[in-house]
């Protein structure tokens, strides 16, 4: 599948006449960048139309989409749903995040932390029962997973579809048949989504070509999750290990490989990523990777005007302004609510706990002050030793 992705991109690059960073910089200098964006987007839209037509012709009922981090899976899935509607189909869009097992059944990693990435963290049996019932036209009470309580909740999404409708599913394990063992093979259509660029860049940068996904993630996480470049770089090895275990081994099982890379994207991402990378100090462990990424970016000119990027572009998933984003009811910002819900609620949870601990600490200090004022020496000694029953442990 990787060969197919590269082949598709080579065809596109030859058509556009862009093979090197120098060609790309020249397009900016000559005023051809806007047209370059339009052609790149049109090519990608054409590929989505072709995939939608293939699904329609084969009469597949379940479309499964997976890919590594920052591949633009959500936008790809949404655009595919639009094209399927054009063909007269009315797809039901679903994710797998609502099918986590109950918190007490969640597997642990080697550090004793909850592991939400392994297939064992998914309630596969319930997921398959729901899909089969939907395909039969039956009404299904789809779960909503509450990350705070660690349990699935019901009664919020009672759904049914017609026998002519299809289901589009996006998730880490979507290409793995172990996720859908009860769904017949002829009903499934799998799509592997990944950005692979054929653009020739300086070898001196020492940057792995796949790490341009890290640039996407860095920009997105800073924009929408408040993460620093240090956070992204520090977490990247863990992200890659998860991909190598749960995604890449199953890419050859896909019916289609969709290249989500845009030839124009680095000059757009650079103005966001460069200041983040420059904020990392020399004595910090992430500095080496930051230096490599800055060296990589130095070969590209910046294109400042984001308005050239269409609002339905995959790139909008990272820089903001996507037509597929929803208004976050808490912040009022347009973003991918689903992707931020967990992080926002964890932050709120930690904030509440912090305030609760602070209140208890203040109560302890007031108790200590009263004991001093009343000259209750024994109470003071007990409080300081942590033996007073009201002391916060």
WOSUL-V520804 format. One record per backbone hydrogen bond with DSSP energy under -1.0 kcal/mol. NH is the residue of the N-H (numbers start at 1). CO is the residue of the C=O. E is the energy in kcal/mol with one decimal. If there is no record, write none. Layout:
# WOSUL-V520804
nh=<NH:NH>
co=<CO:CO>
e=<E:E>
This chain:
# WOSUL-V520804
nh=<5:6:7:8:9:10:11:12:13:14:15:16:17:18:21:24:25:26:27:28:29:30:32:36:37:38:39:40:41:42:43:44:45:46:47:48:49:50:51:52:53:54:55:56:57:58:60:61:62:63:64:65:66:76:77:78:79:80:81:82:83:84:85:86:87:88:89:92:94:99:101:103:105:106:109:112:115:121:122:123:124:127:128:129:130:131:132:133:134:135:136:137:138:140:142:142:144:146:150:153:159:165:167:168:169:170:171:174:176:179:183:187:188:189:191:192:193:194:200:206:211:212:213:216:217:218:219:220:221:222:223:224:225:227:232:233:234:235:236:239:240:241:242:243:244:245:246:247:248:250:251:253:254:255:256:258:260:265:269:270:272:273:274:277:278:280:284:287:290:291:292:293:294:295:296:297:298:299:300:303:306:308:309:313:317:318:319:320:323:325:326:328:332:335:337:340:341:344:345:346:347:348:349:350:351:352:353:354:355:356:357:358:359:360:361:362:363:364:365:366:367:368:369:370:371:372:373:374:375:376:377:380:381:382:383:384:385:386:387:391>
co=<1:2:3:4:5:6:7:8:9:10:11:12:13:13:200:20:21:22:23:24:25:26:27:32:33:34:35:36:37:38:39:40:41:42:43:44:45:46:47:48:49:50:51:52:53:54:55:187:187:167:189:169:191:72:73:74:75:76:77:78:79:80:81:82:83:85:84:166:168:96:121:150:102:103:113:109:107:118:119:99:122:123:124:125:126:127:128:129:130:131:132:134:133:159:140:157:153:151:146:144:140:162:61:92:63:94:65:171:173:176:180:184:185:62:64:256:66:258:19:203:208:209:210:212:213:214:215:216:217:218:219:220:221:221:228:229:230:231:232:235:236:237:238:239:240:241:242:243:243:247:248:250:251:190:190:192:194:262:265:266:269:269:270:273:274:277:281:284:286:287:288:289:290:291:292:293:294:296:297:267:304:305:306:310:314:315:315:316:311:322:335:333:328:326:335:336:337:340:341:342:343:344:345:346:347:348:349:350:351:352:353:354:355:356:357:358:359:360:361:362:363:364:365:366:367:368:369:370:372:371:375:376:377:378:379:380:381:383:382:388>
e=<-2.2:-2.3:-2.5:-2.6:-2.0:-2.6:-2.3:-1.9:-2.9:-2.5:-1.9:-2.1:-1.7:-1.6:-1.1:-1.7:-2.8:-2.2:-1.6:-1.5:-2.4:-2.7:-2.6:-1.9:-2.3:-2.1:-2.5:-2.4:-2.5:-2.2:-2.4:-1.9:-2.5:-2.2:-1.8:-1.9:-2.3:-2.1:-2.2:-2.6:-2.2:-1.9:-2.2:-2.2:-2.8:-2.2:-1.5:-1.5:-2.9:-3.2:-2.8:-3.0:-2.1:-2.2:-2.7:-2.4:-2.7:-2.3:-2.2:-1.8:-1.9:-2.3:-1.8:-1.6:-1.2:-1.8:-2.4:-2.5:-3.0:-1.9:-2.4:-2.9:-2.2:-1.2:-2.9:-2.0:-2.9:-1.9:-2.1:-4.0:-1.9:-2.3:-2.5:-2.3:-2.5:-2.2:-2.7:-2.2:-2.3:-2.5:-1.4:-1.7:-2.5:-3.6:-1.2:-2.4:-2.3:-2.5:-2.4:-2.6:-3.3:-1.4:-2.9:-2.9:-3.6:-2.1:-2.1:-1.4:-1.5:-2.3:-1.3:-1.3:-1.2:-2.3:-3.0:-2.8:-2.7:-2.1:-2.6:-1.1:-2.2:-1.3:-1.8:-1.6:-2.6:-2.7:-2.3:-2.6:-3.1:-1.6:-2.2:-2.9:-1.4:-2.2:-1.7:-2.6:-2.7:-1.9:-1.2:-2.0:-2.8:-2.1:-2.0:-2.0:-2.6:-1.4:-2.8:-2.3:-2.1:-1.7:-1.4:-1.5:-1.6:-1.9:-1.7:-3.0:-1.1:-1.4:-2.7:-2.4:-1.1:-2.6:-2.8:-2.3:-2.3:-1.4:-1.8:-2.1:-2.2:-2.7:-1.9:-2.4:-2.4:-2.3:-2.2:-2.5:-1.7:-1.1:-2.0:-2.2:-1.1:-1.2:-2.2:-1.7:-1.6:-1.7:-1.8:-1.7:-3.8:-1.1:-3.0:-3.1:-3.1:-2.7:-1.4:-1.0:-2.0:-2.9:-2.5:-2.3:-2.2:-2.4:-2.5:-2.7:-2.3:-2.6:-2.3:-2.5:-2.5:-2.4:-2.6:-2.5:-2.4:-2.0:-2.5:-2.6:-2.2:-2.1:-2.3:-2.3:-2.2:-2.5:-2.3:-2.4:-2.1:-2.0:-2.7:-2.4:-1.3:-3.2:-1.6:-2.0:-2.4:-2.4:-2.6:-2.5:-1.7:-1.0:-2.8:-2.0>
